[in-house]
Amino acid sequence: MKLVLSDMDGTLLNERKELPHDFFEVVKALQQRDVLFAIASGRQYYTLLEQFPNLEKEMLFICENGTIVFEKGTCIYVNEIERSKLYQVLDIVRNIEGVYPIFCGVNSAYIEDDHPLLVKNAGMYYHRLKRVAYLEEVIGVDRICKVALYDTIGAAQNAYLKCKKLSGFFSIVTSGKEWVDIANPLVSKGKVVHYLKERYGLSPQDCYAFGDYHNDIEMLQEVYHSVAVANAHEDVAAVCRFHTLSNEEEGVMHYLKQAFHLKM
């Protein structure tokens, strides 16, 4: 068995957020060679399913930046935040002006406010989204792996700075101009790849990974076949053993077809 892992934005998808033209044909051909294809993304599982129709049982989905993994429609890995720590987060973020928390769980994402901008933007990234009266209702009902903060003022100068007091207990990163992600310390795609290698009995030589940005580095370091797309950040290119064409040139598919001698 071999394992192929790919980041989405800037790597597998082009700048119009489109999949390579022959993606589904390549994945099918890889399956016939006992190669499992895995998506490693910051997106929600249920959002990814809409982009990969009919592949729920055929692919592996590493979701929410390495905090949840689905295999054949079943959740096999969750880096869950302790319940007591979720209360701690809520106590702080509810007092930050312009900030709206989203609980990201295995079964759904949850909001407690109906602010139009929150509903619109959360809906773009979390296709399974529920509104509850209070987020405390969800604690203990769903396994929460990440708290996403939507910041109408600006994440870097507002929510991120005011949440730094939590940094001893959490990983706190800006994930966009209006977004801050709060998760357990040391959460990464690389930690999940380490888990998957042990689960499937794979060596680094059995694994291929493709990436373009800093949040892919740990994943790339866990495999032997580490591949940077041509548009990757220079730091990513420096840690990779191999390189391929850009995301606009469908570099991931180009490399896989050569590596596995696929005639498409």
C-alpha positions, 0 to 999 in steps of 0.5 A: 500500500502507498499513501498520497497526501495533498494540500488543497489551496495553492497545491491541488486546486488552481487559483479559481479553486478548480480540481485538475481536469483528470483528477477523478481518473487519476484517483481511480487509477491509483486505487487500482495500484493500491494507492490511497489518496488523502486530502489534507485541508483546513476545510470541514469534512462535510464541505469537502464531500461536496467537492469530491462527490462519490468518493466518500468511501474511496479517499481519506479526508484530513480535515480542520487542519489536522484535527479530524480524519475521516476514513470511508465515511467514519471518523478515525481520529479527533484531536479534541479540546478538553471541555473545561478549556472550551469554557475558558475560551468562551469566557475570553472571546465573548468579551472581544468586540466584533468577534464571533466564535464557531465551535468546529466538531465532528458532526457539525460546526456551531454558532450562537449568533445570527449576525449576517456577516457571520452567517454568510462567511461561516456558511462558505467554509462550514456546509454543515452549520447549526445555530444554537442558543448558547455554545455551551449546549454543544460541549459534551454532545459533539467532540470539538476540535477547533474554535474558529473566530470570525472577526469583523474588525480584523483578526491580526489586530483584534482577536489574535492579540487579545487571545494571546493570553491563551497561548500557553494552553492552545495553538492560536493562529490567524487563518485569514484576514477575518479568522483566528483558529484556536486548537490544541498545542502542536496540532498539525497535518504532520502529526496526523501523517505520523498517526496514519503511518502507524495505523497502516504500517507504512514507512516514509518511503511509502508516502507522498505529500504535496504542499505549498505553504508553511502549514504543510511543512510538518506533513512534508517532513513526515514522508520521503516523497516530499513534493513542492509545487512550483508556486510554493513558498521558498521555505516549503521548497527548501524542505522538499526532496522533489518538485513539480509544476505549479498548481495552475499547471496541475503539478500534483497530477503531473507528478503522480502520473510520472511516479506511478507510470499512469497512462491517461 
